[in-house]
Amino acid sequence: MKTDILGVLFDDLTMDQAVQAGAGLLDEDTFHYVVTPNPEFILDSEKDPEFRAILNRADLSIPDGVGVIYAAKILGTPLRERLPGIEFAGAMLEELDRRGGRLFLLGAKPGVAERAGENILAQHPNIVLCGTQDGYFQDEAAVAHQIGQARPDLLFVCLGAPKQEKFMARWGAYLNTRLAIGLGGALDVLAGDTQRAPEAWRKLGLEWAYRLFKEPKRLGRMVRLPLVLVKALWRRLLGRRADKPI
């Protein structure tokens, strides 16, 4: 059973459980997709019913954002732990390496996916990198056909939300992949172009603060995030039936 956090459904799993679930999806010869919602997803989905529906239809939805964890606690429906998408992706790459599976990387600026692929293969030599495509394309159908021809077992879709989720939902039947994961800026990290926060910051739940320190231009986005906590408190105070906007 999934947990409803302000209208977005999440799987309440540990990282080990999420990876086990992801491995199970890789075993099935049909299309599945994974979403990694953070507080911005929750806010944006309020104004985009299509986006919310796609999030809630996902085979696996993991909480990538400490704000989601705090909101869940406020609502009285705590989630086990935050599951950063980049860490889930790393675990799925290990699983794919054990299988000798095929990987396709989609998104980011030109050249980033290729560099990310080189780094992935250096650590996971049994993976077959069957294709890359940057995120600066106009013809979605052509890209979907390209991926379908490559027949990856695992597809990283790094186009930013909600574009990546809508791409997976719209074209999933044509991609000839078993598992697609929406991963935002993960390719920049895998390529070495963006550094994650030091582990001490991550353990304190301050990865967002580190990213803001390194990229001050993110301030406009970050100031929206406390609104999720306010909405959660409002919902808790008025009861679960309260749907009044704030």
Secondary structure by P-SEA (a helix, b strand, c coil): ccccccccccccccaaaaaaaaaaaaaccbbbbbbbbcaaaaaaaaacaaaaaaaaaccbbbbccaaaaaaaaaacccccbbbbaaaaaaaaaaaaaaabbbbbbbbcccaaaaaaaaaaaaaccccccccccccccccaaaaaaaaaaacccbbbbccccaaaaaaaaaccccccccbbbbccaaaaaaacccccccaaaaaacaaaaaaaaacccaaaaaaacaaaaaaaaaaaaacccccccc
